[in-house]
Amino acid sequence: MVHQLLGRANRPHYDGKTWSRLKDAPADLTGLWGFGSHDVFAAGYDGSVLRYNGSDWTRIGSSTTETLTSIWGSSPTDLFAAGSDGAILHYGGNRAP
């Protein structure tokens, strides 16, 4: 699975065989991390954290308005996002980071 970040525009998605377009995200994104084609997380401007389920993006609330530049996790219930001014957030799967 490969995704390319292009701000808020339709993002190319490669599933190992063909390219397609992901639905527009409701935020400008700067970081992306996925556990499969139906479990993708993204971080971006204004503290945006989103989850893609294979068809739709859902905004996950965040405790910052700083730009988040990267996101990484060991599982969908253990994610970290980092960004401007030393912002570091942790998401445990059941509440906003």
N, C-alpha and C positions, 0 to 999 in steps of 0.2 A: 504494500500500500504506500503510495507516494502522494503528497499534497504539496501545492505551491501556494505561498502567501502572496496575495495581491491586494492589500488593503481590504476593501469591502466587496470587491468584485467577485463574480463567479470564479471559483477556484478549480483549476484542473485537478483531477484525481486519477491515479493509475492503480488498477487493482492487480497488476501483474500480467494482464493480457491486453486490456484496452484502456484508453483515456476517456473520461467523461467529465462533466461539470458538477460540482457540488452546489447546492442551493446557497444563495447569498447569505452571508452571516450578518447579523444585526449590529455589527461593530467593526471597527478597523482593527485588524489582528496583526500581531508581531511574533507570536510564538505558537507552536502547534505540537501536540503529543498525542499519539493514538495507541490503542490496544487492539484495534481491529477496525474494519470498515464501518461498524455500527457503534463505535465507542471512541470518539475523537474529542479531545479537549483543546481549547485555544485560549490564549491570553492576548490582551491588547491595550489600546489607549483607554484612559479614564478608569483604570482598574477593571476592565472587562474580562470576565472569565465565562467561557461558553462551552457547551457540550453538544456534540453532533451525534445523533442516534442512527444515522444512515439515511434519514430523509429530512429532518428538521434540526435547526439550532435552537438550544434553550439557554437562556442567560442564567448563570449562577451568580447570585449576589456576591459582592466582594467588600471587604472592609477598608478599601483604599480607593482613591481617585488617581493615584500615580499610574503612569504608563507601565504596564507589565510587559517585559521584553522576552521572557522565556517561561516555559512550563515543562515539567517533568514529573513522572510518577512511577512507582513500582506496581501500582494497580489502580483501577478506577476509584478506589476508596482511599488512596494514599498519594495525593498530588501536591506538588510545590510549585508556586509561581513566584518569580522575582522580577524586580524592575527598578525604576528610578528612585533616587533618594534612599536606597537601601531597603526598599519594600520587599518583604518576603512573606508569603502567605502559604498556609497549609490547608488542604481540603481533605476532610475525612469521609466524604460521601454522604453525610446527612445534614450538613449545615454550610453556610457560606464561609469561604476562606477569609 
